[in-house]
Amino acid sequence: MTDLPNIAPDCFKPIDAQSLFPTTQSTHKPKILLLYGSLRERSFSRLASEEAARILEAFGAETKTFNPSGLPLPDDADAEHPKVQELRELVQWCEGMVWCSPERHGSMTGIMKAQIDWIPLSIGAVRPTQGKTLAVMQVCGGSQSFNAVNQLRVLGRWMRMLTIPNQSSVAKAWLEFDENNRMKPSSYYDRIVDVMEELVKFTLLTRDQASYLVDRYSERKESAEELLKRISKK
């Protein structure tokens, strides 16, 4: 460490390949939480999420979907609100997530953002989203756009999630679902299959070593008490 005088030797660790490739792997189904961003009776972001959940289950995952109806605006209720507690418990349960938002005024919806804003960056000194996988999707009322998925990627990175490379954007979503609210065969449907396949693969690949992948030198220098003080909103 003579060439690195600013390094704290006790906190600087060599890369441990065994931690990256554990010999014992989890055997339970990948646990995926789906969030969607519209409360309309015929919500296309919800319908796309339902299709995604069916595909995920076909790939061997266990899925749960959060219904945002009744979730208060951030800071308009305390964290003990039942819908906030439900959302946070699902976030702690899952190993990966799917976020699907409509694009409204060139952006994700407020309903989508409110759900993400209610997910805390920390509970105690633990970040509940850190190291979990994420797939991002959007539905469009008109021509294909990527504004919402681009914003969701920024948020996923901010929440320290492992956002997969692939994504889905469904143009003119109102044309892509039949009278039974099932998605019609199309290249848009095929892309959702691609994204869910990739999400399951990345979740299986990283879930057993997620804590090691996001273990950081700078945070090892801090005690849990100091870390909590630094990231606390209070």
C-alpha positions in Angstrom: 0.0 0.0 0.0 3.0 2.3 -0.1 1.9 3.7 -3.5 -1.6 4.3 -2.1 -1.2 6.5 0.9 -4.8 7.6 1.0 -6.1 4.0 1.3 -7.2 2.6 4.7 -5.5 -0.8 4.6 -8.0 -2.5 6.9 -10.9 -1.6 4.6 -9.2 -2.4 1.3 -9.9 -6.0 0.3 -8.7 -8.0 -2.7 -11.3 -9.3 -5.1 -12.5 -12.7 -3.8 -13.4 -14.9 -6.8 -15.1 -17.5 -4.5 -17.6 -14.8 -3.4 -18.3 -14.0 -7.0 -18.8 -17.7 -7.9 -20.4 -19.3 -4.8 -20.4 -23.1 -4.8 -23.8 -23.2 -3.0 -26.6 -21.6 -4.9 -30.2 -20.9 -4.0 -32.7 -23.3 -5.4 -36.0 -21.3 -4.8 -37.8 -19.6 -7.7 -36.5 -16.1 -8.5 -38.8 -13.6 -6.7 -39.9 -10.7 -8.9 -42.0 -7.7 -8.0 -43.9 -5.8 -10.7 -44.9 -2.1 -10.4 -47.0 -0.3 -13.0 -47.9 3.3 -13.3 -51.6 3.9 -14.1 -54.8 3.7 -12.2 -57.1 3.7 -15.3 -59.7 0.9 -15.5 -58.1 -0.4 -18.6 -54.5 0.4 -17.8 -52.1 -0.7 -20.5 -49.1 -0.5 -18.2 -51.0 -2.9 -15.9 -51.9 -5.2 -18.8 -48.3 -5.2 -20.0 -47.2 -6.0 -16.5 -49.7 -8.9 -16.3 -48.3 -10.3 -19.6 -44.8 -9.9 -18.2 -45.8 -11.8 -15.0 -47.1 -14.7 -17.0 -43.9 -14.8 -19.0 -41.8 -14.6 -15.9 -43.7 -17.5 -14.3 -43.2 -19.6 -17.5 -39.5 -19.0 -17.0 -39.8 -20.3 -13.5 -40.1 -17.2 -11.4 -42.5 -16.3 -8.6 -44.2 -13.0 -9.1 -46.1 -10.5 -7.1 -47.7 -7.3 -8.4 -48.3 -4.1 -6.3 -51.6 -2.3 -6.9 -50.8 1.4 -6.4 -54.5 2.3 -5.9 -54.7 4.0 -2.4 -51.0 4.7 -2.1 -50.7 8.3 -0.7 -48.5 10.9 -2.3 -45.0 10.9 -0.8 -44.9 12.9 2.4 -48.7 13.2 2.5 -48.8 10.3 5.0 -46.4 8.6 7.3 -44.5 5.4 6.5 -47.0 3.4 8.7 -49.7 3.8 6.1 -50.9 0.3 5.1 -50.2 0.7 1.4 -46.7 2.1 2.1 -46.0 -0.9 4.4 -47.3 -3.3 1.8 -45.0 -1.8 -0.9 -42.0 -1.8 1.4 -42.6 -5.4 2.4 -42.8 -6.5 -1.2 -39.6 -4.7 -2.0 -37.8 -6.5 0.8 -39.3 -9.8 -0.4 -38.2 -9.6 -4.0 -34.9 -10.4 -5.7 -35.7 -8.4 -8.8 -38.3 -5.9 -10.1 -40.1 -4.9 -13.3 -41.1 -1.2 -13.5 -43.6 -0.4 -16.3 -44.9 3.1 -16.8 -47.0 4.9 -19.4 -45.3 7.9 -20.9 -47.3 11.0 -20.1 -46.1 14.5 -21.2 -42.8 13.0 -22.2 -42.2 11.4 -18.8 -43.1 8.6 -16.5 -46.3 9.1 -14.6 -46.6 10.6 -11.2 -48.1 7.3 -10.0 -45.0 5.5 -11.1 -42.7 8.0 -9.5 -44.7 8.0 -6.2 -44.2 4.3 -5.8 -40.4 4.6 -6.3 -40.3 7.6 -4.0 -41.9 5.6 -1.2 -39.2 2.9 -1.5 -36.6 4.1 1.0 -33.0 4.4 0.2 -32.3 2.9 3.5 -34.0 1.0 6.4 -31.6 1.4 9.2 -28.2 1.2 7.5 -29.5 -1.3 4.9 -30.6 -0.3 1.4 -33.5 -2.5 0.5 -33.1 -2.2 -3.3 -29.3 -2.5 -3.5 -28.0 -5.3 -5.6 -31.5 -6.4 -6.9 -32.1 -6.7 -10.6 -34.4 -4.4 -12.5 -36.1 -4.5 -15.9 -37.8 -1.3 -17.3 -40.7 -1.0 -19.6 -43.1 1.6 -20.9 -46.3 1.9 -22.9 -47.0 4.7 -25.3 -50.2 6.3 -26.5 -48.6 7.2 -29.8 -45.4 6.5 -31.6 -42.6 4.6 -29.9 -40.6 6.6 -27.4 -38.0 5.9 -24.7 -38.3 8.8 -22.4 -39.9 6.9 -19.6 -37.6 3.9 -19.7 -34.6 6.3 -19.8 -35.8 8.0 -16.6 -36.5 4.7 -15.0 -33.0 3.6 -15.7 -31.7 6.7 -13.9 -33.9 5.9 -10.9 -32.8 2.3 -10.9 -29.1 3.4 -10.8 -29.9 5.8 -8.0 -31.5 3.0 -6.0 -28.3 0.9 -6.7 -30.1 -1.7 -8.6 -28.6 -3.9 -11.4 -30.7 -2.7 -14.3 -30.5 -5.2 -17.2 -29.5 -4.0 -20.7 -32.7 -4.9 -22.5 -35.9 -2.9 -22.2 -39.4 -2.7 -23.8 -41.4 0.2 -25.2 -44.8 -0.6 -26.7 -46.0 2.0 -29.2 -49.8 2.7 -29.6 -50.5 0.3 -26.8 -54.2 0.6 -27.2 -53.8 -1.4 -30.5 -51.8 -4.1 -28.9 -54.3 -5.7 -26.6 -57.5 -7.7 -27.6 -61.0 -7.6 -26.1 -59.9 -10.0 -23.4 -57.0 -7.7 -22.4 -54.4 -10.1 -23.6 -51.5 -8.8 -25.7 -51.6 -9.7 -29.4 -48.7 -11.4 -31.2 -46.2 -8.8 -32.4 -42.6 -7.7 -32.2 -43.5 -5.7 -29.1 -44.7 -8.9 -27.4 -41.6 -10.7 -28.5 -39.5 -7.9 -26.9 -41.2 -8.3 -23.6 -40.4 -12.0 -23.7 -36.8 -11.1 -24.4 -36.7 -8.7 -21.5 -38.2 -11.1 -19.0 -35.9 -13.9 -20.1 -32.9 -11.6 -19.6 -34.2 -10.5 -16.2 -34.6 -14.1 -14.9 -31.1 -14.9 -16.1 -29.5 -11.9 -14.5 -31.4 -12.5 -11.3 -30.2 -16.1 -11.1 -26.7 -15.0 -11.9 -26.5 -12.3 -9.3 -28.9 -13.0 -6.4 -26.5 -15.2 -4.3 -23.6 -12.7 -4.5 -25.6 -9.4 -4.7 -24.4 -8.3 -1.3 -20.8 -8.9 -2.4 -21.2 -7.2 -5.7 -22.3 -4.0 -4.1 -19.9 -4.1 -1.1 -17.9 -0.9 -1.2 -14.6 0.2 0.2 -15.9 3.7 1.1 -18.8 2.2 3.2 -16.5 -0.3 4.9 -14.6 2.7 6.2 -17.8 3.9 8.0 -19.4 2.2 10.9 -23.1 1.3 10.6 -24.0 4.2 12.9 -22.0 6.7 10.8 -23.5 5.4 7.6 -27.0 5.7 9.0 -26.3 9.3 10.1 -25.0 10.2 6.7 -27.9 8.8 4.7 -30.7 9.6 7.1 -33.3 12.1 6.1 -33.6 13.4 9.6 
